[in-house]
Amino acid sequence: MGGEGVNKRKRIIIISIIAIILSILLGIIVTAISIWNYGKVDEKKSADAAIVLGAALSYNTVSPVYGERINHAITLYNEGYVDYVILTGGVGEGNKYSDAFIAMEYAISKGLPKNAILLEEKSTVTEENIIYSKEIMDENNLKTAIIVSDPIHMKRAMRMAKDYGVKAFSSPTPTTMYKTAKTKFPFLLRETFLYIGYGIINVL
């Protein structure tokens, strides 16, 4: 009887472990699906500014990913949705100028007026993009913003915007450099774990 009791406890422990693992996997899958679906939502409406979330430079020029984000913000400006475009990104390692400054030069070359551009030059990650852009909004009496980034990036960015008091609307880039499954899946996987991690940290 004693042996049967031990075996029963072992089975219960194993079943419990399997159940926990399956629950975690299910949570990851559900989160990934919600991130994917959220990226299809475009909430753009009249706002004071567009906040363009940063992406690394490529040989001291805007990367293709950042370029697509800037292009979308320019479209929002040209179509009258926003009065200002906030370009984000600090000085990366080995770079002379900030990502935001290089982005400004690119935006001006695409026809965006310099007086419509505000620079956020302190950030290194998405969370800081939001935090320091909020400071710029406050300094310029801007109340609302359209967040611009790649579709898969939007859910985490919008959650951060809400957490830091930015009244924001989501407008993912209609074009993205993440076009194939080979590029989309790693990005989605990364965003899923970052989103979950951000949520855990903010609960603790």
C-alpha positions as CSV (number, residue, x, y, z in Angstrom):
1,M,0.0,0.0,0.0
2,G,2.9,2.4,0.8
3,G,4.4,1.9,-2.6
4,E,1.1,2.6,-4.3
5,G,0.7,5.8,-2.3
6,V,4.2,7.0,-3.4
7,N,3.4,6.1,-7.0
8,K,0.1,8.0,-6.8
9,R,1.9,11.1,-5.5
10,K,4.5,10.9,-8.2
11,R,1.7,10.7,-10.9
12,I,0.0,13.7,-9.3
13,I,3.2,15.7,-9.3
14,I,4.0,14.7,-13.0
15,I,0.4,15.6,-14.1
16,S,0.7,18.9,-12.2
17,I,4.0,19.8,-13.9
18,I,2.6,18.9,-17.3
19,A,-0.5,21.0,-16.6
20,I,1.7,24.0,-15.6
21,I,3.8,23.6,-18.7
22,L,0.8,23.4,-21.0
23,S,-0.8,26.4,-19.3
24,I,2.4,28.4,-19.9
25,L,2.6,27.4,-23.5
26,L,-1.1,28.2,-24.0
27,G,-0.5,31.6,-22.4
28,I,2.4,32.3,-24.8
29,I,0.4,31.2,-27.8
30,V,-2.6,33.4,-26.8
31,T,-0.4,36.4,-26.3
32,A,1.4,35.9,-29.6
33,I,-2.0,35.7,-31.4
34,S,-3.2,38.9,-29.7
35,I,0.0,40.7,-30.7
36,W,-0.4,39.6,-34.3
37,N,-4.1,40.6,-34.4
38,Y,-3.5,43.9,-32.7
39,G,-1.0,44.8,-35.4
40,K,-3.8,44.8,-38.0
41,V,-5.7,47.6,-36.1
42,D,-5.3,51.1,-37.3
43,E,-6.8,53.7,-35.0
44,K,-5.4,56.8,-36.6
45,K,-7.4,60.0,-36.0
46,S,-6.6,63.6,-35.6
47,A,-3.9,64.0,-32.9
48,D,-1.2,66.6,-31.9
49,A,1.8,64.5,-32.9
50,A,3.0,61.2,-34.3
51,I,5.6,59.4,-32.2
52,V,7.9,57.3,-34.4
53,L,9.4,54.5,-32.4
54,G,13.1,54.1,-33.0
55,A,15.1,51.4,-34.8
56,A,18.8,51.1,-35.1
57,L,20.7,53.0,-37.7
58,S,22.4,51.2,-40.6
59,Y,25.9,52.6,-41.4
60,N,24.9,56.1,-40.0
61,T,21.7,56.2,-42.1
62,V,18.2,55.2,-41.2
63,S,17.7,51.5,-41.4
64,P,15.0,50.2,-43.8
65,V,12.8,49.4,-40.8
66,Y,13.1,52.9,-39.4
67,G,12.7,54.4,-42.8
68,E,9.3,52.7,-43.2
69,R,8.2,54.1,-39.9
70,I,9.2,57.6,-40.8
71,N,7.6,57.3,-44.2
72,H,4.3,56.4,-42.5
73,A,4.6,59.4,-40.1
74,I,5.2,61.7,-43.0
75,T,2.0,60.4,-44.6
76,L,0.1,61.1,-41.5
77,Y,1.4,64.6,-41.4
78,N,0.7,65.2,-45.1
79,E,-2.9,63.9,-44.7
80,G,-3.5,66.3,-41.8
81,Y,-3.7,63.8,-39.0
82,V,-0.9,65.3,-36.9
83,D,0.8,68.7,-36.6
84,Y,4.2,67.4,-35.3
85,V,6.3,64.3,-35.8
86,I,8.4,63.2,-32.8
87,L,11.5,61.2,-34.0
88,T,13.1,59.0,-31.3
89,G,16.4,57.5,-30.6
90,G,19.6,58.4,-28.7
91,V,23.2,58.2,-29.8
92,G,24.2,54.6,-30.5
93,E,27.6,53.1,-29.7
94,G,30.1,54.3,-32.2
95,N,27.8,56.9,-33.8
96,K,28.4,60.6,-33.9
97,Y,24.8,61.7,-34.1
98,S,21.6,60.5,-32.5
99,D,19.3,58.1,-34.3
100,A,16.6,60.9,-34.1
101,F,18.9,63.4,-35.7
102,I,19.7,61.1,-38.6
103,A,16.0,60.4,-38.9
104,M,15.3,64.1,-39.1
105,E,17.6,64.5,-42.0
106,Y,15.9,61.6,-43.7
107,A,12.4,63.0,-43.0
108,I,13.4,66.5,-44.3
109,S,14.8,64.9,-47.5
110,K,11.3,63.3,-47.9
111,G,9.6,66.7,-47.7
112,L,8.7,66.9,-44.0
113,P,9.1,70.5,-42.8
114,K,11.8,70.9,-40.1
115,N,9.4,73.0,-38.0
116,A,7.1,70.0,-37.8
117,I,9.8,67.8,-36.3
118,L,10.6,67.3,-32.6
119,L,13.6,65.2,-31.5
120,E,13.8,62.8,-28.7
121,E,17.5,62.0,-28.4
122,K,17.9,60.2,-25.1
123,S,16.3,56.8,-25.5
124,T,17.8,53.4,-26.2
125,V,14.7,51.1,-26.0
126,T,11.0,51.3,-26.7
127,E,10.0,52.1,-23.1
128,E,12.4,55.1,-23.1
129,N,11.0,56.2,-26.5
130,I,7.7,56.5,-24.8
131,I,8.9,58.1,-21.6
132,Y,11.0,60.8,-23.2
133,S,8.5,61.5,-25.9
134,K,5.9,62.1,-23.2
135,E,8.3,64.7,-21.7
136,I,8.5,66.4,-25.1
137,M,4.7,66.4,-25.4
138,D,4.4,68.0,-22.0
139,E,7.0,70.7,-22.8
140,N,5.1,71.6,-26.0
141,N,1.6,71.3,-24.6
142,L,0.7,68.3,-26.9
143,K,-2.1,66.2,-25.5
144,T,-2.6,63.3,-28.0
145,A,-0.3,61.2,-30.1
146,I,-0.4,58.5,-32.8
147,I,2.1,55.8,-32.1
148,V,3.9,54.6,-35.3
149,S,5.9,51.4,-35.5
150,D,5.8,48.0,-37.2
151,P,2.6,46.0,-36.7
152,I,4.1,43.3,-34.4
153,H,5.6,46.1,-32.2
154,M,2.3,47.9,-31.6
155,K,0.6,46.1,-28.8
156,R,3.6,46.4,-26.4
157,A,4.2,50.1,-27.4
158,M,0.5,51.0,-26.8
159,R,0.5,49.3,-23.4
160,M,3.6,51.3,-22.5
161,A,2.0,54.5,-23.8
162,K,-1.1,53.9,-21.6
163,D,1.1,53.1,-18.6
164,Y,3.1,56.3,-19.0
165,G,0.0,58.5,-19.4
166,V,0.2,59.1,-23.2
167,K,-3.3,59.5,-24.7
168,A,-2.4,57.5,-27.8
169,F,-3.8,55.9,-30.9
170,S,-2.2,53.0,-32.8
171,S,-1.2,53.3,-36.4
172,P,1.1,50.5,-37.6
173,T,3.1,50.9,-40.8
174,P,1.1,49.7,-43.8
175,T,4.4,48.5,-45.2
176,T,7.1,46.6,-43.2
177,M,10.5,45.1,-43.8
178,Y,9.3,42.0,-41.9
179,K,7.7,40.4,-45.0
180,T,8.5,36.7,-44.8
181,A,7.8,34.0,-42.2
182,K,11.6,33.8,-41.7
183,T,11.7,37.4,-40.5
184,K,8.2,37.7,-39.0
185,F,8.4,34.7,-36.7
186,P,11.5,35.7,-34.7
187,F,10.1,39.3,-34.4
188,L,6.8,37.9,-33.1
189,L,8.5,35.5,-30.7
190,R,10.7,38.3,-29.3
191,E,7.8,40.7,-28.9
192,T,5.7,38.0,-27.2
193,F,8.4,37.4,-24.5
194,L,9.1,41.1,-24.1
195,Y,5.4,41.8,-23.7
196,I,5.0,39.0,-21.1
197,G,8.1,40.1,-19.3
198,Y,7.0,43.7,-19.3
199,G,3.7,42.6,-17.8
200,I,5.3,40.5,-15.1
201,I,7.7,43.4,-14.1
202,N,4.8,45.8,-13.8
203,V,2.9,43.4,-11.6
204,L,5.8,42.8,-9.1
